[in-house]
Amino acid sequence: MSDPAQAPLIPAEAWTTRLVTRNFPQFHGGVAIARTLEGYRKTGGYEALKKALSMPRAALVDEVKKSNLRGRGGAGFATGLKWTFLPKDAKEIYLVCNCDESEPGTCKDRELVEYDPHQLIEGFLIASYALGVKRGYIYIRGEMMQEAKTLVRAVEEAYAAGLLGKEQASAEGPYALELVIHRGAGAYICGEETALLNSLEGKRGWPRLKPPFPAVKGLFGKPTIVNNVETLGNLPHIVLKGGEWFARLGIGKSGGTRIVCVSGHVNKPGVYELPMGVTFRHMIYETAGGIPNGRKLRGIIPGGSSMPPLDASEIDVPCEFDALMTDPRIKDVMVKPDMPFDMGGGRRLKTMAGSGGVVVFDESTDVVALCARIMRFYHHESCGQCTPCREGTGWLARVCTRLATGEGKAGDVDLLAEIAHGIAGNTICPLGEAAAWPMLGFLTKFREDFLARERKAA
Ligand SMILES: Cc1cc2nc3c(=O)[nH]c(=O)nc-3n(C[C@H](O)[C@H](O)[C@H](O)COP(=O)(O)O)c2cc1C
């Protein structure tokens, strides 16, 4: 697969390279070849760990920095940089893998765990060694029952083989890691890293005030790194092929490939590993086979439901993290400078690439109803700790739903914007913005749909 229009942007190698999904059944006649330790080893598994253990810790961290690996959990924060926030003199450091994956539209981590659990364990071991972690946790979403079973089995295999729990020779002396799987109970908020840490500690899954950030004061008050499943899954590939190679595969300041989960109105929904610089247009019309029955595109949600939408005129932008902000290639894309909200960072299209959940909606979509559905989700998942989020998300859900069902009132559109502005920036964690930003995005980019409902109601 390659798109000549994008040739100058994307290295040719990136069109044919699969890293984290390389062992998925669709590439091996429907068989998940790496679900067992034996199968994983046959694909070259745990060779990267061997190489990593032969390197000094500092060299490994350098390699990750060079790779331009950015967190795949949603924020796209540079992984190597995050690691350097750990205090230099820390005696006890924890690594926690975030496998809570509850963002509507995102469904990649569960496949990574189900089809290639040892890739995650190997990545976890590499990161743990690099950071000097002796005990780590994988926090897996409660509803992922099958995936949790697969992961537990893989961890048991790794213990039995002496990869976990037993001292191994390394460039820094004998090294051993204890790895614990912890199952969540199905709360979206526990994907937020500090809520996750509270939940791991056996407390209510409420987010903590930051600072201090987990890298300084995290699990049980100790310095802690929280990384996403896909982020850790990339580490064996960085170690084997080198940080610079990984960086070159991507574009700009984002190394590697990108997993996207394309759903909604497309002929071939699915989880795809694509070049980092691929545009949403390519993703929809080439990768996912276009829109059913020749209908026209109305818009997309580019990175999970907490990300504001793009309208149909804005899809010629790469799914890379910075592209929705400052990438010069988006200069010809219609930009609406009068948008009434600022997400910070100069994001020109007022959205983010998020966790890779791309929801496509065509002209048959009731956009107000879609937005109302999203608002009901955030209301349901608000943990209730902060008043603006607890009350505001419910208010957004109620007003948006009444507009969608034809029971709206005059002034509802302005009211929705006012409520959203009252939430954003006024909560302990970003769940508030996860509702407020898409609300404002839908109101801005599909304003006429909302106004029409208001007029109808009056
Ligand atoms: C409400 C909320 C839910 C989140 N859910 C997840 C999640 O399910 N999985 C995830 O990896 N990150 C999630 N995040 C982001 C995490 O807080 C954190 O940034 C991420 O796990 C860090 O890993 P990374 O640097 O590898 O991306 C969520 C953030 C918020 C605010």
The ligand as an ORCA input file, in Angstrom:
! r2SCAN-3c Opt
* xyz 0 1
  C     -10.141     10.446     31.479
  C      -8.889      9.837     30.930
  C      -8.864      8.507     30.530
  C      -7.685      7.940     30.055
  N      -7.720      6.637     29.654
  C      -6.572      6.050     29.219
  C      -6.551      4.670     28.841
  O      -7.578      3.991     28.889
  N      -5.367      4.140     28.434
  C      -4.213      4.884     28.377
  O      -3.155      4.355     28.031
  N      -4.198      6.185     28.718
  C      -5.350      6.779     29.147
  N      -5.317      8.088     29.533
  C      -4.016      8.795     29.518
  C      -3.232      8.475     30.789
  O      -3.603      9.402     31.803
  C      -1.718      8.582     30.573
  O      -1.436      9.821     29.969
  C      -1.147      7.459     29.692
  O      -1.486      6.199     30.186
  C       0.376      7.592     29.657
  O       0.937      6.625     28.815
  P       1.704      7.016     27.477
  O       2.639      8.138     27.826
  O       2.396      5.782     27.065
  O       0.652      7.486     26.500
  C      -6.490      8.699     29.991
  C      -6.523     10.040     30.382
  C      -7.701     10.596     30.826
  C      -7.686     12.033     31.240
*
